[in-house]
Amino acid sequence: MGLGRADAGAGQIYYRLTFENTSEAPCTLRGLPGVSLIARGGGVIGAPAEREGATRAQTVIGPGKTADVTLHTLNRGIDDSACWDPPDHLRVYPPGSTEALTLRAPELRICGDRFTTTVVADDRPGRAGTAARGAGRFVDRGSLRKLPDSRFTTRV
């Protein structure tokens, strides 16, 4: 799992959160992940990401391939709402899993009380099919083995 750099434009900021299938067999994800910001002491910052978009048919992820969701927030100062405290980590529940993955993400900034996630989408045409490279680093390896029919890991 990796978190890409901020992609800003027209007052909006988008971050790509990438899951990589590191198994030797295809795996599937369907729906939206649960995403929360976690402070250094373990407390939750703000509210979990709101889920936007309709759930599609399941996404099949081939061995070594990736699937993404997009996290969305606003640029600082776009509205009167303040930015949230910066997180130390993201807690992510992949679609269909009750086991959370933890990703170091101190560069993530949520502003304007807007924090959303999209549905899972597989590799887009022209992509190399590797995990996003960023400052994120996977922390809890034990939960990977508990995901149904797949393993995810970090490549940074």
C-alpha positions in Angstrom: 0.0 0.0 0.0 1.4 3.4 -0.9 0.3 7.0 -0.8 1.2 9.3 -3.8 2.1 12.9 -3.6 -0.6 15.6 -3.5 -2.0 16.5 -6.9 -3.5 20.0 -6.5 -5.6 22.1 -8.9 -8.5 24.6 -8.8 -8.6 24.5 -5.0 -8.8 20.7 -4.8 -6.2 18.3 -3.6 -6.1 14.6 -4.6 -3.9 11.8 -3.2 -3.7 8.4 -4.8 -3.8 5.5 -2.3 -2.5 2.3 -4.0 -3.0 -1.3 -3.2 -0.6 -3.8 -4.8 -1.3 -7.5 -5.2 2.0 -9.2 -4.2 0.7 -12.8 -4.5 1.1 -15.1 -7.5 -2.6 -15.3 -8.2 -5.2 -12.7 -9.1 -7.2 -11.2 -6.2 -10.4 -9.1 -6.0 -11.5 -5.9 -4.3 -15.0 -4.5 -4.4 -16.3 -1.3 -3.0 -14.8 1.5 -0.9 -12.1 1.4 1.8 -12.5 2.8 5.3 -9.8 5.5 5.8 -9.0 7.4 9.0 -6.3 9.8 10.1 -4.3 8.7 13.2 -2.3 10.9 15.5 1.1 9.9 16.9 -0.5 8.9 20.2 -3.0 6.6 18.4 -6.1 8.8 18.6 -8.3 9.5 15.5 -8.1 13.0 13.9 -11.4 14.3 12.5 -14.0 12.0 11.0 -13.2 9.0 8.7 -13.2 9.7 5.0 -16.7 9.9 3.5 -17.3 7.4 0.8 -18.3 8.8 -2.6 -19.4 7.0 -5.7 -21.4 3.9 -6.3 -19.9 0.5 -5.7 -18.9 -1.1 -9.0 -18.4 -4.8 -9.9 -15.4 -6.2 -8.2 -12.0 -5.2 -9.4 -9.6 -8.1 -10.3 -6.0 -7.3 -9.6 -3.4 -9.5 -11.3 -0.2 -10.6 -9.7 2.1 -7.6 -9.3 -0.6 -5.2 -10.4 -2.3 -2.4 -8.5 -5.6 -0.8 -7.8 -6.2 2.7 -6.5 -8.6 4.9 -4.6 -8.5 8.7 -4.6 -8.5 10.6 -1.4 -9.9 14.2 -1.8 -9.7 17.3 0.2 -9.6 21.1 -0.3 -6.6 23.5 -0.5 -6.0 25.5 2.6 -8.1 28.7 2.6 -10.7 27.6 0.0 -13.4 28.0 2.6 -13.7 29.2 6.2 -13.0 25.8 7.8 -9.6 25.2 9.3 -7.2 22.4 8.3 -7.1 19.3 10.6 -4.1 18.5 12.7 -1.6 16.6 10.5 -1.7 12.8 11.0 1.2 10.5 11.7 -0.5 7.5 10.0 -3.5 6.5 7.9 -5.6 3.5 9.0 -7.1 1.8 6.0 -9.6 -1.0 5.9 -9.4 -2.5 2.3 -12.9 -3.2 0.9 -14.3 -6.4 2.3 -11.7 -6.6 5.1 -12.2 -6.1 8.9 -8.4 -5.9 9.4 -6.8 -2.5 9.1 -3.6 -1.7 7.4 -1.5 1.2 8.7 0.5 3.6 6.5 2.8 6.3 7.6 1.5 9.6 6.1 2.7 12.7 7.8 2.6 14.7 4.6 -1.2 14.3 4.2 -3.2 17.5 4.9 -7.0 17.7 5.2 -8.6 21.1 4.9 -12.0 22.6 4.5 -13.7 19.7 6.4 -13.6 17.7 3.1 -12.1 14.2 3.3 -13.5 11.6 0.9 -12.5 8.4 -0.8 -13.5 6.9 -4.1 -14.3 3.3 -5.1 -11.4 0.9 -6.0 -10.3 1.2 -9.7 -7.7 -1.1 -11.3 -4.6 -0.2 -13.3 -5.4 2.5 -15.8 -4.1 2.1 -19.4 -0.5 3.2 -19.7 0.4 2.7 -16.0 3.3 0.4 -15.2 1.3 -1.5 -12.6 3.5 -0.8 -9.6 2.6 0.8 -6.3 2.7 4.6 -5.8 6.0 5.8 -4.6 5.8 8.3 -1.7 6.7 8.9 1.9 4.2 6.3 3.1 5.5 3.2 4.7 3.5 0.1 5.7 3.6 -0.6 9.4 1.4 -3.6 10.4 2.5 -6.6 8.3 0.6 -9.1 10.4 -2.8 -8.0 9.0 -1.7 -8.7 5.4 -2.1 -12.4 5.9 -5.6 -12.1 7.1 -7.0 -10.5 3.9 -9.1 -13.0 1.9 -7.4 -14.4 -1.3 -4.6 -11.8 -1.5 -1.6 -10.1 0.1 -0.8 -6.4 -0.1 2.4 -4.7 0.8 4.3 -1.5 0.4 6.8 -0.6 -2.2 8.4 2.8 -1.5 
